[in-house]
Amino acid sequence: MDAIFQLESTNEPRNSLISSESFISIFTKFISDNKIQESILESIPQIQLNSLKQIKEFVKANLDKNETFFQNWIDENKGQFRKQRCLMFGIEYIDPKREGELNRKRFDILATQNRERHILIELKSPTADVFEVDETANKNEGVATSYKLSRELSRAIPQILNYKKLYAQMNTETVKQLGIIQKKEISECIIIIGQRVDDDLWGENYKSLCDHVSIKILTYTDLIEKMENTIHNLEQNL
């Protein structure tokens, strides 16, 4: 399914899903036959749904991996499957750019949201912590629990905000070097890190963090749930 939208202009590999001759024949029919056009366009939501199901299962099966693993997976075969695999972040995000350079610093993903704005995504490891939790004995022979941002998240927040600032300062010509035709406002910065912990106090601190910072912070647990909700909505509307 990953390769269904991919077209090669050079000699195709032996495991190609479709030959150049077959593609030309299909494309000719597509542009000349209204019924075929309608049939193919109607199948796009189902294709998207099937891709998203595969991506969700892949993410769930690899929550013990680090961020480099997921970055390499997104970039596999020179980015051939990037658009499909970036569906994991949301089907509303299109045309994802990977590791563009901003003043010698490389952001993870920049995508277009609803064709009107840009969003930045900083991808951290699913095994990273959102919080560092300290428990110390108190004078009443109880335990005092304190939460602070993990080292990984503490670094990621100023990092992504700096990317946003650098992008805002870039001129049009420099933006085009990133493969972006039209510069748009970055309306959202998203950090994806760690997994949710099944603990009420952890959950309260996580909600408080998400409610009081301008950056959207998502765990991989949130990401999987978002994909599950999207899959459900697509299934209900096909």
GROMACS elastic network, one bead per residue, 0.5 to 0.9 nm:
[ bonds ]
;  ai    aj funct       b0    kb
    1     4     6  0.53450   500
    1     5     6  0.84432   500
    1    47     6  0.77034   500
    1    50     6  0.76740   500
    1    51     6  0.62478   500
    1    54     6  0.87134   500
    1    84     6  0.89213   500
    2     5     6  0.75090   500
    2     6     6  0.81550   500
    2    51     6  0.69473   500
    2    80     6  0.84345   500
    2    81     6  0.57512   500
    2    82     6  0.89017   500
    2    84     6  0.63883   500
    2    85     6  0.77837   500
    3     6     6  0.51429   500
    3     7     6  0.83740   500
    3    16     6  0.84078   500
    3    17     6  0.74673   500
    3    80     6  0.75485   500
    3    81     6  0.65983   500
    3    84     6  0.87404   500
    4     7     6  0.84631   500
    4    17     6  0.76406   500
    4    18     6  0.89370   500
    4    47     6  0.86948   500
    5    81     6  0.86618   500
    5    84     6  0.87085   500
    6    80     6  0.69037   500
    6    81     6  0.77872   500
    7    12     6  0.89801   500
    7    20     6  0.86235   500
    7    23     6  0.87575   500
    8    11     6  0.72690   500
    8    12     6  0.62934   500
    8    20     6  0.82150   500
    9    12     6  0.78514   500
    9    20     6  0.85613   500
   11    20     6  0.87670   500
   12    15     6  0.81145   500
   12    16     6  0.61834   500
   12    18     6  0.88435   500
   12    19     6  0.74178   500
   12    20     6  0.78878   500
   13    16     6  0.54759   500
   14    17     6  0.87600   500
   15    18     6  0.87471   500
   16    19     6  0.68989   500
   18    21     6  0.83256   500
   18    22     6  0.63677   500
   18    23     6  0.65285   500
   19    22     6  0.52208   500
   19    23     6  0.61933   500
   19    24     6  0.87065   500
   20    23     6  0.50809   500
   20    24     6  0.62060   500
   20    25     6  0.86685   500
   21    24     6  0.52414   500
   21    25     6  0.63198   500
   21    26     6  0.87285   500
   22    25     6  0.51088   500
   22    26     6  0.61587   500
   22    27     6  0.85018   500
   23    26     6  0.50751   500
   23    27     6  0.59055   500
   23    28     6  0.83789   500
   24    27     6  0.50945   500
   24    28     6  0.59709   500
   24    29     6  0.85851   500
   25    28     6  0.52112   500
   25    29     6  0.63842   500
   25    30     6  0.86526   500
   26    29     6  0.51926   500
   26    30     6  0.61129   500
   26    31     6  0.88716   500
   27    31     6  0.63023   500
   27    32     6  0.85928   500
   28    31     6  0.54773   500
   28    32     6  0.62656   500
   28    33     6  0.84346   500
   29    32     6  0.51949   500
   29    33     6  0.55711   500
   29    34     6  0.88244   500
   29    36     6  0.69941   500
   29    37     6  0.82644   500
   30    33     6  0.56177   500
   30    34     6  0.73682   500
   30    35     6  0.84724   500
   30    36     6  0.56187   500
   30    37     6  0.52325   500
   30    38     6  0.89534   500
   30    40     6  0.80781   500
   31    34     6  0.76235   500
   31    36     6  0.84581   500
   31    37     6  0.70568   500
   32    36     6  0.83995   500
   32    37     6  0.82597   500
   33    36     6  0.54101   500
   33    37     6  0.63170   500
   33    38     6  0.88297   500
   34    38     6  0.61875   500
   34    39     6  0.85728   500
   35    38     6  0.51618   500
   35    39     6  0.61510   500
   35    40     6  0.86908   500
   36    40     6  0.61333   500
   36    41     6  0.85027   500
   37    40     6  0.53228   500
   37    41     6  0.61035   500
   37    42     6  0.84722   500
   38    41     6  0.51834   500
   38    42     6  0.59542   500
   38    43     6  0.85893   500
   39    42     6  0.52094   500
   39    43     6  0.63695   500
   40    43     6  0.51582   500
   40    44     6  0.67265   500
   41    44     6  0.54408   500
   41    45     6  0.82343   500
   42    45     6  0.68734   500
   42    46     6  0.80372   500
   42   238     6  0.89872   500
   43    46     6  0.53522   500
   43    47     6  0.62721   500
   43    48     6  0.87129   500
   44    47     6  0.50022   500
   44    48     6  0.60716   500
   44    49     6  0.84772   500
   45    49     6  0.60018   500
   45    50     6  0.86233   500
   45   234     6  0.72105   500
   45   238     6  0.71337   500
   46    50     6  0.61481   500
   46    51     6  0.85429   500
   46   234     6  0.80430   500
   46   235     6  0.83801   500
   46   238     6  0.73279   500
   47    50     6  0.52333   500
   47    51     6  0.61961   500
   47    52     6  0.85956   500
   48    51     6  0.51542   500
   48    52     6  0.61173   500
   48    53     6  0.86832   500
   48    84     6  0.80811   500
   48    87     6  0.85756   500
   48    91     6  0.86523   500
   48   234     6  0.88386   500
   49    52     6  0.51368   500
   49    53     6  0.62655   500
   49    54     6  0.87909   500
   49   230     6  0.84899   500
   49   231     6  0.61482   500
   49   234     6  0.66401   500
   49   235     6  0.76701   500
   50    53     6  0.51892   500
   50    54     6  0.64346   500
   50    55     6  0.87366   500
   50   231     6  0.87283   500
   51    54     6  0.52485   500
   51    55     6  0.62117   500
   51    56     6  0.86667   500
   51    84     6  0.69511   500
   51    85     6  0.80545   500
   51    87     6  0.83068   500
   52    56     6  0.60465   500
   52    57     6  0.86248   500
   52    84     6  0.80338   500
   52    85     6  0.80806   500
   52    87     6  0.66534   500
   52    88     6  0.69533   500
   52    91     6  0.89790   500
   52   227     6  0.70519   500
   52   228     6  0.87775   500
   52   230     6  0.85579   500
   52   231     6  0.70759   500
   53    56     6  0.51984   500
   53    57     6  0.63469   500
   53    58     6  0.86535   500
   53   227     6  0.79679   500
   53   228     6  0.81203   500
   53   231     6  0.70935   500
   54    57     6  0.52977   500
   54    58     6  0.61991   500
   54    59     6  0.87676   500
   55    58     6  0.50146   500
   55    59     6  0.62242   500
   55    60     6  0.86403   500
   55    84     6  0.85709   500
   55    85     6  0.65887   500
   55    86     6  0.89846   500
   55    87     6  0.79458   500
   55    88     6  0.65333   500
   55   227     6  0.87532   500
   56    59     6  0.52313   500
   56    60     6  0.62054   500
   56    61     6  0.86245   500
   56    88     6  0.70406   500
   56   223     6  0.87584   500
   56   224     6  0.61883   500
   56   227     6  0.65080   500
   56   228     6  0.76483   500
   57    60     6  0.50899   500
   57    61     6  0.61058   500
   57    62     6  0.87020   500
   57   224     6  0.87404   500
   58    61     6  0.51945   500
   58    62     6  0.63577   500
   58    63     6  0.89941   500
   59    62     6  0.52570   500
   59    63     6  0.63818   500
   59    70     6  0.85627   500
   59    88     6  0.84830   500
   59   220     6  0.82045   500
   59   224     6  0.74953   500
   60    63     6  0.58526   500
   60   220     6  0.86151   500
   60   221     6  0.86471   500
   60   224     6  0.72599   500
   61    64     6  0.80131   500
   62    65     6  0.55298   500
   62    66     6  0.87325   500
   62    69     6  0.89045   500
   62    70     6  0.87460   500
   62   126     6  0.86166   500
   63    66     6  0.79366   500
   63   125     6  0.84500   500
   63   126     6  0.55632   500
   63   127     6  0.68756   500
   63   194     6  0.87473   500
   63   195     6  0.83563   500
   63   220     6  0.78463   500
   64   125     6  0.87210   500
   64   126     6  0.67953   500
   64   127     6  0.60539   500
   65    68     6  0.82023   500
   65    69     6  0.62255   500
   65    70     6  0.77681   500
   65   125     6  0.71256   500
   65   126     6  0.68225   500
   65   127     6  0.69078   500
   66    69     6  0.54969   500
   66    70     6  0.70162   500
   66   124     6  0.75292   500
   66   126     6  0.63224   500
   66   127     6  0.65344   500
   66   128     6  0.81916   500
   67    70     6  0.52896   500
   67    71     6  0.61474   500
   67    72     6  0.85973   500
   67   123     6  0.64185   500
   67   124     6  0.50953   500
   67   126     6  0.70984   500
   67   127     6  0.86998   500
   67   193     6  0.88676   500
   68    72     6  0.59719   500
   68    73     6  0.83944   500
   68   124     6  0.84517   500
   68   125     6  0.78351   500
   69    72     6  0.52731   500
   69    73     6  0.61829   500
   69    74     6  0.87594   500
   69   125     6  0.87898   500
   70    74     6  0.61620   500
   70    75     6  0.85668   500
   70   123     6  0.84654   500
   70   125     6  0.84303   500
   71    74     6  0.51785   500
   71    75     6  0.62499   500
   71    76     6  0.85512   500
   71    98     6  0.89379   500
   71   108     6  0.81640   500
   71   123     6  0.79710   500
   72    76     6  0.57880   500
   73    76     6  0.50918   500
   73    77     6  0.88774   500
   73    79     6  0.88393   500
   73    81     6  0.88144   500
   73    82     6  0.86025   500
   73    85     6  0.82792   500
   74    79     6  0.66491   500
   74    80     6  0.87168   500
   74    81     6  0.68645   500
   74    82     6  0.52952   500
   74    83     6  0.85565   500
   74    84     6  0.88666   500
   74    85     6  0.60020   500
   74    86     6  0.71137   500
   74    98     6  0.88348   500
   75    78     6  0.56814   500
   75    80     6  0.72903   500
   75    81     6  0.72912   500
   75    82     6  0.61402   500
   75    98     6  0.80503   500
   76    79     6  0.54412   500
   76    80     6  0.67363   500
   76    81     6  0.69640   500
   76    82     6  0.78172   500
   77    80     6  0.54687   500
   77    81     6  0.75205   500
   78    81     6  0.83651   500
   78    82     6  0.87182   500
   79    83     6  0.82448   500
   79    98     6  0.87265   500
   80    83     6  0.80088   500
   81    84     6  0.55926   500
   81    85     6  0.61051   500
   81    86     6  0.85437   500
   82    85     6  0.51990   500
   82    86     6  0.59182   500
   82    87     6  0.87349   500
   82    95     6  0.89845   500
   82    96     6  0.74365   500
   82    97     6  0.87278   500
   82    98     6  0.86808   500
   83    86     6  0.53104   500
   83    87     6  0.68035   500
   83    94     6  0.72875   500
   83    95     6  0.66125   500
   83    96     6  0.64541   500
   84    87     6  0.54776   500
   84    88     6  0.81867   500
   85    88     6  0.60800   500
   85    89     6  0.85967   500
   86    89     6  0.57767   500
   86    90     6  0.74601   500
   86    91     6  0.82315   500
   86    93     6  0.80428   500
   86    94     6  0.82625   500
   86    96     6  0.70692   500
   87    90     6  0.51610   500
   87    91     6  0.51818   500
   87    92     6  0.82657   500
   87    93     6  0.73869   500
   87    94     6  0.82507   500
   87   227     6  0.85437   500
   88    91     6  0.76102   500
   88   223     6  0.71871   500
   88   224     6  0.79743   500
   88   226     6  0.85635   500
   88   227     6  0.66158   500
   89    92     6  0.85177   500
   89    93     6  0.72845   500
   89   121     6  0.87572   500
   89   223     6  0.68463   500
   89   226     6  0.83387   500
   89   227     6  0.80247   500
   90    93     6  0.56638   500
   90    94     6  0.86676   500
   90   223     6  0.86305   500
   90   226     6  0.77093   500
   90   227     6  0.73471   500
   90   230     6  0.82423   500
   91    94     6  0.71910   500
   91   227     6  0.89872   500
   91   230     6  0.81811   500
   92   112     6  0.82001   500
   92   113     6  0.58381   500
   92   114     6  0.57958   500
   92   115     6  0.88027   500
   93    96     6  0.73685   500
   93   111     6  0.58376   500
   93   112     6  0.54615   500
   93   114     6  0.66736   500
   93   115     6  0.83621   500
   93   118     6  0.86865   500
   93   119     6  0.81437   500
   94   111     6  0.57142   500
   94   112     6  0.51794   500
   94   113     6  0.64726   500
   94   114     6  0.76477   500
   94   115     6  0.77129   500
   95   110     6  0.83347   500
   95   111     6  0.56139   500
   95   112     6  0.61503   500
   96   109     6  0.62938   500
   96   110     6  0.56168   500
   96   112     6  0.70013   500
   97   100     6  0.68076   500
   97   108     6  0.81324   500
   97   109     6  0.54850   500
   97   110     6  0.50803   500
   97   111     6  0.60986   500
   97   178     6  0.76538   500
   97   179     6  0.76938   500
   97   180     6  0.84232   500
   98   106     6  0.85709   500
   98   107     6  0.72881   500
   98   108     6  0.56187   500
   98   110     6  0.66781   500
   98   111     6  0.88492   500
   99   105     6  0.87078   500
   99   109     6  0.62490   500
   99   110     6  0.82078   500
  100   105     6  0.81209   500
  100   106     6  0.54111   500
  100   107     6  0.58835   500
  100   108     6  0.75088   500
  100   109     6  0.78273   500
  100   110     6  0.80157   500
  100   177     6  0.88384   500
  100   178     6  0.58464   500
  100   179     6  0.88646   500
  101   104     6  0.56223   500
  101   105     6  0.53684   500
  101   107     6  0.67424   500
  101   178     6  0.75682   500
  102   105     6  0.50252   500
  102   106     6  0.60168   500
  102   107     6  0.73635   500
  102   163     6  0.68164   500
  102   166     6  0.62672   500
  102   167     6  0.67768   500
  102   170     6  0.83672   500
  103   106     6  0.82338   500
  103   163     6  0.89484   500
  103   166     6  0.71609   500
  105   163     6  0.78383   500
  106   163     6  0.82389   500
  107   110     6  0.74368   500
  107   120     6  0.77266   500
  107   121     6  0.77606   500
  107   122     6  0.69387   500
  107   159     6  0.88104   500
  107   160     6  0.76046   500
  107   163     6  0.66739   500
  108   120     6  0.77303   500
  108   121     6  0.61763   500
  108   122     6  0.53790   500
  108   123     6  0.64230   500
  109   119     6  0.82410   500
  109   120     6  0.58694   500
  109   121     6  0.50824   500
  109   122     6  0.67161   500
  109   123     6  0.80304   500
  110   118     6  0.67743   500
  110   119     6  0.57312   500
  110   121     6  0.63544   500
  111   117     6  0.84986   500
  111   118     6  0.56148   500
  111   119     6  0.54834   500
  111   120     6  0.67109   500
  111   121     6  0.81801   500
  112   115     6  0.56203   500
  112   116     6  0.69752   500
  112   117     6  0.57024   500
  112   119     6  0.62508   500
  112   184     6  0.84757   500
  112   186     6  0.89430   500
  113   116     6  0.60976   500
  113   117     6  0.52218   500
  113   118     6  0.56419   500
  113   119     6  0.65353   500
  113   187     6  0.87302   500
  114   117     6  0.69005   500
  114   118     6  0.87804   500
  115   118     6  0.81176   500
  116   184     6  0.70863   500
  116   185     6  0.83026   500
  117   183     6  0.87511   500
  117   184     6  0.53681   500
  117   185     6  0.54830   500
  117   186     6  0.59752   500
  117   187     6  0.60989   500
  117   188     6  0.85386   500
  118   183     6  0.82928   500
  118   184     6  0.58651   500
  118   185     6  0.58998   500
  118   187     6  0.61344   500
  118   188     6  0.72968   500
  119   185     6  0.83602   500
  119   186     6  0.52312   500
  119   187     6  0.59581   500
  119   189     6  0.58173   500
  119   190     6  0.75425   500
  120   160     6  0.74470   500
  120   163     6  0.81697   500
  120   164     6  0.75001   500
  120   186     6  0.71007   500
  120   187     6  0.85249   500
  120   188     6  0.64833   500
  120   190     6  0.61065   500
  120   191     6  0.84842   500
  121   160     6  0.78385   500
  121   188     6  0.85753   500
  121   189     6  0.60040   500
  121   191     6  0.58214   500
  121   192     6  0.74332   500
  122   156     6  0.72916   500
  122   159     6  0.86067   500
  122   160     6  0.66118   500
  122   189     6  0.78764   500
  122   190     6  0.62107   500
  122   192     6  0.63610   500
  122   193     6  0.86143   500
  123   156     6  0.89780   500
  123   190     6  0.84298   500
  123   191     6  0.61113   500
  123   192     6  0.51836   500
  123   193     6  0.67153   500
  124   127     6  0.86228   500
  124   128     6  0.72519   500
  124   152     6  0.78992   500
  124   153     6  0.84533   500
  124   156     6  0.81957   500
  124   191     6  0.72741   500
  124   192     6  0.57877   500
  124   194     6  0.73910   500
  125   128     6  0.52156   500
  125   129     6  0.86483   500
  125   152     6  0.89974   500
  125   192     6  0.78983   500
  125   193     6  0.56384   500
  125   194     6  0.60378   500
  125   220     6  0.88015   500
  126   129     6  0.81407   500
  126   192     6  0.80575   500
  126   193     6  0.55485   500
  126   195     6  0.59534   500
  126   219     6  0.74394   500
  126   220     6  0.60605   500
  126   221     6  0.88031   500
  127   193     6  0.78495   500
  127   194     6  0.52684   500
  127   195     6  0.70978   500
  128   150     6  0.82825   500
  128   152     6  0.70057   500
  128   153     6  0.85470   500
  128   193     6  0.63542   500
  128   195     6  0.78276   500
  129   132     6  0.68708   500
  129   149     6  0.84483   500
  129   150     6  0.59309   500
  129   151     6  0.82864   500
  129   152     6  0.73557   500
  129   153     6  0.78328   500
  129   193     6  0.73864   500
  129   194     6  0.53610   500
  129   195     6  0.75385   500
  130   148     6  0.86664   500
  130   149     6  0.62275   500
  130   150     6  0.54281   500
  130   151     6  0.85438   500
  130   152     6  0.77023   500
  130   153     6  0.62640   500
  130   193     6  0.67806   500
  130   194     6  0.60005   500
  130   195     6  0.78150   500
  130   196     6  0.84636   500
  130   206     6  0.82094   500
  130   219     6  0.81790   500
  131   147     6  0.61489   500
  131   148     6  0.54752   500
  131   151     6  0.82937   500
  131   153     6  0.80378   500
  131   202     6  0.83901   500
  131   205     6  0.88656   500
  131   206     6  0.85359   500
  132   146     6  0.82651   500
  132   147     6  0.59046   500
  132   148     6  0.53753   500
  132   149     6  0.59526   500
  132   151     6  0.79616   500
  133   145     6  0.69019   500
  133   146     6  0.57805   500
  133   148     6  0.66722   500
  133   149     6  0.87278   500
  133   150     6  0.86581   500
  133   202     6  0.89386   500
  134   144     6  0.80401   500
  134   145     6  0.56618   500
  134   146     6  0.52268   500
  134   147     6  0.65912   500
  134   148     6  0.84420   500
  135   143     6  0.61694   500
  135   144     6  0.55241   500
  135   146     6  0.65137   500
  136   142     6  0.83802   500
  136   143     6  0.54652   500
  136   144     6  0.52456   500
  136   145     6  0.66167   500
  136   146     6  0.84910   500
  137   140     6  0.81211   500
  137   141     6  0.62724   500
  137   142     6  0.56936   500
  137   144     6  0.60611   500
  137   145     6  0.88767   500
  138   141     6  0.55854   500
  138   142     6  0.54594   500
  138   143     6  0.57077   500
  138   144     6  0.61347   500
  139   142     6  0.71831   500
  139   143     6  0.89446   500
  140   143     6  0.83537   500
  147   150     6  0.89328   500
  147   202     6  0.83255   500
  147   205     6  0.76087   500
  149   152     6  0.81411   500
  149   153     6  0.62456   500
  149   154     6  0.59567   500
  150   153     6  0.53292   500
  150   154     6  0.60027   500
  150   155     6  0.86212   500
  151   154     6  0.50428   500
  151   155     6  0.62521   500
  151   156     6  0.86366   500
  152   155     6  0.53483   500
  152   156     6  0.62150   500
  152   157     6  0.89585   500
  152   193     6  0.85442   500
  153   157     6  0.62539   500
  153   191     6  0.82640   500
  153   193     6  0.75922   500
  154   157     6  0.57878   500
  154   158     6  0.74434   500
  154   159     6  0.89429   500
  155   158     6  0.61684   500
  155   159     6  0.62409   500
  155   160     6  0.89321   500
  156   160     6  0.61231   500
  156   161     6  0.85613   500
  156   191     6  0.72653   500
  157   160     6  0.55853   500
  157   161     6  0.63356   500
  157   162     6  0.86769   500
  157   191     6  0.76879   500
  157   215     6  0.76256   500
  158   161     6  0.50185   500
  158   162     6  0.59661   500
  158   163     6  0.86050   500
  159   162     6  0.52283   500
  159   163     6  0.64444   500
  159   164     6  0.88762   500
  160   164     6  0.63237   500
  160   165     6  0.87294   500
  160   189     6  0.68694   500
  160   190     6  0.81702   500
  160   191     6  0.79777   500
  160   215     6  0.88409   500
  161   164     6  0.50359   500
  161   165     6  0.62908   500
  161   166     6  0.86943   500
  161   189     6  0.75397   500
  161   215     6  0.84606   500
  162   165     6  0.50144   500
  162   166     6  0.61138   500
  162   167     6  0.85167   500
  163   166     6  0.51409   500
  163   167     6  0.60882   500
  163   168     6  0.85964   500
  164   167     6  0.51958   500
  164   168     6  0.62301   500
  164   169     6  0.88048   500
  164   186     6  0.68098   500
  164   189     6  0.78068   500
  165   168     6  0.51739   500
  165   169     6  0.64587   500
  165   170     6  0.89711   500
  166   169     6  0.51902   500
  166   170     6  0.64425   500
  167   170     6  0.52238   500
  167   171     6  0.86093   500
  167   175     6  0.79799   500
  167   186     6  0.82506   500
  168   171     6  0.83200   500
  168   183     6  0.89057   500
  168   184     6  0.88782   500
  168   185     6  0.74599   500
  168   186     6  0.78510   500
  170   173     6  0.81886   500
  170   174     6  0.61736   500
  170   175     6  0.64092   500
  171   174     6  0.55060   500
  171   175     6  0.63428   500
  171   176     6  0.88882   500
  171   183     6  0.86818   500
  172   175     6  0.50999   500
  172   176     6  0.63192   500
  172   177     6  0.89439   500
  172   181     6  0.86544   500
  172   182     6  0.76976   500
  172   183     6  0.67346   500
  173   176     6  0.51713   500
  173   177     6  0.66990   500
  174   177     6  0.52254   500
  174   178     6  0.71584   500
  175   178     6  0.53953   500
  175   179     6  0.71620   500
  175   180     6  0.59293   500
  175   181     6  0.76392   500
  175   182     6  0.78739   500
  175   183     6  0.66186   500
  176   179     6  0.51052   500
  176   181     6  0.56447   500
  176   182     6  0.75676   500
  176   183     6  0.81813   500
  177   180     6  0.71505   500
  177   181     6  0.89991   500
  178   181     6  0.87093   500
  180   183     6  0.67121   500
  184   187     6  0.87465   500
  185   188     6  0.89954   500
  186   189     6  0.75397   500
  188   214     6  0.83877   500
  188   215     6  0.69832   500
  188   216     6  0.73313   500
  189   214     6  0.81376   500
  189   215     6  0.53301   500
  189   216     6  0.61254   500
  189   217     6  0.85558   500
  190   215     6  0.59855   500
  190   217     6  0.58116   500
  190   218     6  0.72673   500
  191   215     6  0.73953   500
  191   216     6  0.63240   500
  191   218     6  0.61797   500
  191   219     6  0.82765   500
  192   216     6  0.85144   500
  192   217     6  0.60594   500
  192   219     6  0.54316   500
  192   220     6  0.65235   500
  192   222     6  0.89622   500
  192   223     6  0.80764   500
  193   217     6  0.75275   500
  193   218     6  0.63798   500
  193   220     6  0.63494   500
  194   218     6  0.82326   500
  194   219     6  0.51507   500
  194   220     6  0.60148   500
  194   221     6  0.79845   500
  195   218     6  0.86239   500
  195   220     6  0.53179   500
  195   221     6  0.53161   500
  195   222     6  0.79620   500
  196   199     6  0.87139   500
  196   202     6  0.83250   500
  196   203     6  0.77760   500
  196   206     6  0.86293   500
  196   219     6  0.61880   500
  196   220     6  0.76562   500
  196   221     6  0.58439   500
  196   222     6  0.77110   500
  197   200     6  0.85578   500
  197   202     6  0.65080   500
  197   203     6  0.71921   500
  198   202     6  0.75329   500
  198   203     6  0.74825   500
  199   202     6  0.52313   500
  199   203     6  0.61076   500
  199   204     6  0.87113   500
  200   203     6  0.50016   500
  200   204     6  0.61879   500
  200   205     6  0.86997   500
  201   204     6  0.50832   500
  201   205     6  0.62754   500
  201   206     6  0.85562   500
  202   205     6  0.52432   500
  202   206     6  0.61002   500
  202   207     6  0.86344   500
  203   206     6  0.50131   500
  203   207     6  0.60984   500
  203   208     6  0.85018   500
  204   207     6  0.52009   500
  204   208     6  0.61335   500
  204   209     6  0.85780   500
  205   208     6  0.50371   500
  205   209     6  0.60888   500
  205   210     6  0.86580   500
  206   209     6  0.50562   500
  206   210     6  0.62136   500
  206   211     6  0.85568   500
  207   210     6  0.51441   500
  207   211     6  0.60244   500
  207   212     6  0.86378   500
  208   211     6  0.51056   500
  208   212     6  0.62256   500
  208   213     6  0.87675   500
  209   212     6  0.54446   500
  209   213     6  0.62895   500
  209   217     6  0.83298   500
  210   213     6  0.58677   500
  210   214     6  0.81159   500
  210   215     6  0.78134   500
  210   216     6  0.66087   500
  210   217     6  0.62188   500
  210   218     6  0.84647   500
  211   214     6  0.82189   500
  211   216     6  0.89956   500
  212   215     6  0.88524   500
  213   216     6  0.73832   500
  213   217     6  0.85935   500
  218   221     6  0.78583   500
  218   222     6  0.57857   500
  218   223     6  0.67468   500
  219   222     6  0.51112   500
  219   223     6  0.63862   500
  219   224     6  0.87887   500
  220   224     6  0.61661   500
  220   225     6  0.85504   500
  221   224     6  0.52452   500
  221   225     6  0.62821   500
  221   226     6  0.86125   500
  222   225     6  0.50821   500
  222   226     6  0.60523   500
  222   227     6  0.86506   500
  223   226     6  0.50686   500
  223   227     6  0.63282   500
  223   228     6  0.86847   500
  224   227     6  0.51125   500
  224   228     6  0.61997   500
  224   229     6  0.87029   500
  225   229     6  0.61797   500
  225   230     6  0.85833   500
  226   229     6  0.51601   500
  226   230     6  0.62225   500
  226   231     6  0.86089   500
  227   230     6  0.50318   500
  227   231     6  0.60528   500
  227   232     6  0.85281   500
  228   231     6  0.50726   500
  228   232     6  0.61553   500
  228   233     6  0.86508   500
  229   232     6  0.50535   500
  229   233     6  0.61758   500
  229   234     6  0.86243   500
  230   233     6  0.50593   500
  230   234     6  0.61108   500
  230   235     6  0.85283   500
  231   234     6  0.51536   500
  231   235     6  0.61144   500
  231   236     6  0.85876   500
  232   235     6  0.51528   500
  232   236     6  0.62057   500
  232   237     6  0.87656   500
  233   236     6  0.51161   500
  233   237     6  0.63073   500
  233   238     6  0.87464   500
  234   237     6  0.52044   500
  234   238     6  0.60378   500
  235   238     6  0.55220   500
